[in-house]
Amino acid sequence: MAHVERAIAATPGIHRVEVTFDADIERVRRYIPATFGQLTAVSATTTHLMCFAQSLPWIAGYFAGIPLPITILQPPALKEALCQLADRVADILARSAVEE
């Protein structure tokens, strides 16, 4: 089964994505399933993820929902997708503001 999970995780997509998490690999595994990508322990407190994504806006939203510190390594366009997501969230909050 592990072989199948690794094969699924290595399936190419449009965008090769690499990030690091400031967390140990076991903690990261709570949020990143084996079929999502390849996790590698860089140190006792840092984990590297390499995966593929069809949509940068989608993966930006996915990463935003993970409550761990994340550093984007590549692609640079993922940073822009996160900025667009932040703008969208700010717009939703502004439209939803309730006056007291």
C-alpha positions as a Python dict, from the first residue, in 0.01 Angstrom:
ca = {
    (1, 'M'): (0, 0, 0),
    (2, 'A'): (285, 240, 79),
    (3, 'H'): (417, 190, -275),
    (4, 'V'): (80, 295, -420),
    (5, 'E'): (64, 601, -193),
    (6, 'R'): (414, 711, -303),
    (7, 'A'): (320, 662, -669),
    (8, 'I'): (7, 874, -629),
    (9, 'A'): (202, 1145, -445),
    (10, 'A'): (461, 1157, -724),
    (11, 'T'): (205, 1196, -1003),
    (12, 'P'): (308, 1511, -1192),
    (13, 'G'): (80, 1811, -1206),
    (14, 'I'): (108, 2153, -1365),
    (15, 'H'): (300, 2305, -1072),
    (16, 'R'): (580, 2150, -870),
    (17, 'V'): (538, 2284, -516),
    (18, 'E'): (798, 2279, -241),
    (19, 'V'): (751, 2417, 109),
    (20, 'T'): (896, 2364, 453),
    (21, 'F'): (702, 2339, 776),
    (22, 'D'): (846, 2448, 1109),
    (23, 'A'): (730, 2126, 1270),
    (24, 'D'): (846, 1769, 1306),
    (25, 'I'): (740, 1521, 1040),
    (26, 'E'): (489, 1339, 1263),
    (27, 'R'): (305, 1664, 1333),
    (28, 'V'): (300, 1755, 962),
    (29, 'R'): (164, 1410, 875),
    (30, 'R'): (-152, 1500, 1072),
    (31, 'Y'): (-232, 1754, 797),
    (32, 'I'): (-62, 1609, 487),
    (33, 'P'): (-179, 1261, 377),
    (34, 'A'): (75, 1025, 222),
    (35, 'T'): (-96, 1056, -117),
    (36, 'F'): (-57, 1436, -116),
    (37, 'G'): (318, 1455, -161),
    (38, 'Q'): (659, 1349, -37),
    (39, 'L'): (747, 1453, 319),
    (40, 'T'): (1109, 1455, 431),
    (41, 'A'): (1242, 1535, 776),
    (42, 'V'): (1505, 1806, 734),
    (43, 'S'): (1570, 1820, 1108),
    (44, 'A'): (1387, 1739, 1428),
    (45, 'T'): (1186, 2060, 1387),
    (46, 'T'): (1165, 2111, 1009),
    (47, 'T'): (985, 1909, 742),
    (48, 'H'): (1008, 1950, 365),
    (49, 'L'): (711, 1881, 137),
    (50, 'M'): (736, 1829, -237),
    (51, 'C'): (409, 1783, -423),
    (52, 'F'): (239, 1870, -748),
    (53, 'A'): (-67, 2088, -791),
    (54, 'Q'): (-304, 2157, -1075),
    (55, 'S'): (-415, 2489, -921),
    (56, 'L'): (-205, 2733, -720),
    (57, 'P'): (-511, 2912, -575),
    (58, 'W'): (-641, 2577, -452),
    (59, 'I'): (-315, 2474, -284),
    (60, 'A'): (-278, 2824, -137),
    (61, 'G'): (-614, 2777, 34),
    (62, 'Y'): (-515, 2430, 151),
    (63, 'F'): (-191, 2555, 303),
    (64, 'A'): (-370, 2851, 464),
    (65, 'G'): (-584, 2603, 655),
    (66, 'I'): (-287, 2421, 807),
    (67, 'P'): (-207, 2565, 1151),
    (68, 'L'): (171, 2530, 1116),
    (69, 'P'): (436, 2783, 1007),
    (70, 'I'): (510, 2732, 637),
    (71, 'T'): (784, 2871, 413),
    (72, 'I'): (729, 2863, 36),
    (73, 'L'): (1032, 2745, -159),
    (74, 'Q'): (872, 2713, -502),
    (75, 'P'): (706, 2812, -722),
    (76, 'P'): (728, 3189, -670),
    (77, 'A'): (376, 3220, -814),
    (78, 'L'): (241, 3043, -505),
    (79, 'K'): (327, 3355, -304),
    (80, 'E'): (109, 3560, -539),
    (81, 'A'): (-174, 3308, -505),
    (82, 'L'): (-153, 3345, -126),
    (83, 'C'): (-160, 3725, -157),
    (84, 'Q'): (-472, 3701, -374),
    (85, 'L'): (-631, 3469, -118),
    (86, 'A'): (-549, 3716, 162),
    (87, 'D'): (-708, 3998, -41),
    (88, 'R'): (-1017, 3784, -96),
    (89, 'V'): (-1047, 3703, 274),
    (90, 'A'): (-1004, 4073, 362),
    (91, 'D'): (-1280, 4161, 114),
    (92, 'I'): (-1516, 3902, 263),
    (93, 'L'): (-1448, 4030, 613),
    (94, 'A'): (-1500, 4392, 508),
    (95, 'R'): (-1832, 4306, 343),
    (96, 'S'): (-1937, 4108, 646),
    (97, 'A'): (-1853, 4372, 907),
    (98, 'V'): (-2135, 4431, 1148),
    (99, 'E'): (-2177, 4775, 1294),
    (100, 'E'): (-2254, 4780, 1664),
}
